[in-house]
Amino acid sequence: MTNPDAPYHAHIYYDPAERPAAVALRDAFGADPAILFVGALTDGPAAPHPIAQYEVHFLASHRPAVLAAIEATGLRALVHPLTEDDLADHTSLAHWIGEPVELDVTVLDPPGVNQGIPRFGISDF
């Protein structure tokens, strides 16, 4: 069973036509006290993500509500835990909503290594 306090990410993907839906969902997440961090919209690639996206951070206990909110929009998303294995987080441990996006996994940290980039809120977990 997953620890309810385990850290999670969701990457919400959008194309130009989907941007209004992505903004509306981002605004809804920003008003939800269970969402710990809502990132800025990135209208282009941000490795390992090859298309426009933004991320939200939350705890495992809020995962069902986050999944439901994303699914209701029809947007694509990658939802994953934050462990000490960045590659597994984005691949074998990940849950896709909608059509998966091919990620550039060559830029992900190897297991047990963080190249200094905060992965949960404003600091690493």
N, C-alpha and C positions, 0 to 999 in steps of 0.2 A: 504494500500500500504506500502511496506517495505521501510524504510529509506535507501537511497542509500549508506549512510555511516555506516550502521549497520555492526558489525563485524561477519565474517563467518569463518568456518573451513571446510576443507575437509580432511578426512583420506583415503589415498590411500592404499589398501590392495594388497598383492602379495604373491605368493608362489615361491619356488626356480626357477621354470621354467619361471615365469613371471617377475623375478627380472630385467632382461635387459630392458623390457618395462617400468617397474617402474622407473628405473634409467634414461631412456631417457625422460620420462615425468617430472621427478624431475628436470632434467637439463633444460628442456624447461620452467618450472615454474620459475626456478632461473634466467632466462634471461628476464622474463616478469616484467616490472616495476610496473604493477598493482598488482602483488603478493607481499604481505608485509613481509612474512616470509615463508621459506621452511625448514622444520625440517629434521633431520638426518634419514636415513633409520634405522629402528629397526627390525632386522631380527628374532625377537621372540616376545612373548607376552609382552604387555605393557598395564596394566589394564587401561581401561576396554576392551582393544582390545586383543583378544586371539591369533591373528596371526600377522605375519610381516606386518608392515605398516609405513607410514610416514605421516606427516600432512603439509598442506599449509594453510596460513591465507590470507584473502582477504576481501574486502568490498562487500556488497550486490550488488553494481552496476556492479561488475565483475563476479557475479555468473553465468550468461548464458555462458560466455566464458570459465570459469573453468569447468562447466558441459560438454560442447562440447569437450573440450580437453581430459577430462577423458573418456568420452564415445567413442571417436575415438580410444582409446587404447585397449578397451575391458576389462580393469581392473575393479575390484570391488571398490566401494568407498562409504563412508558415508559422506554426506554433510549436515552441520547443522549450524544454527545461534548460536551466543554466547549470551545468555541471563543470567539472574540471576538464572536460573533453569537448572542446569547441566543434571539432569535426563531427563527433557523434551527435552533439546537440542539433546540428543542422542537417543530419542525414538519418541515421538509424533511430534516433530518439524523437525525431520530428513528426509532427502531424500536419498534413496539408489539408487545406480547405480549398476546393476548386482545383483547377489544373496546376500542377507543380511548375515551378520556374527552375530552369537549370542554373544552379549556383556555381560560382567560381570557388570551389572548395580549396584551391591551392593557396588561398590567402588566409585560411583559418589556422588558428593556433594548434600545435600538436598537443596531445593529452598532457595535462599537468602544467602547461605553459600559458602565460598570459603576457602578451607583448606590450602591456601597459595601457591597454584600452579598457576603460570601464565597460562592463557588460550588464550591469544591473543598476538602474538609477544613475546617480552621479559617481558611484564608486563600485568597485567589484564586490561581490558577495563574500 
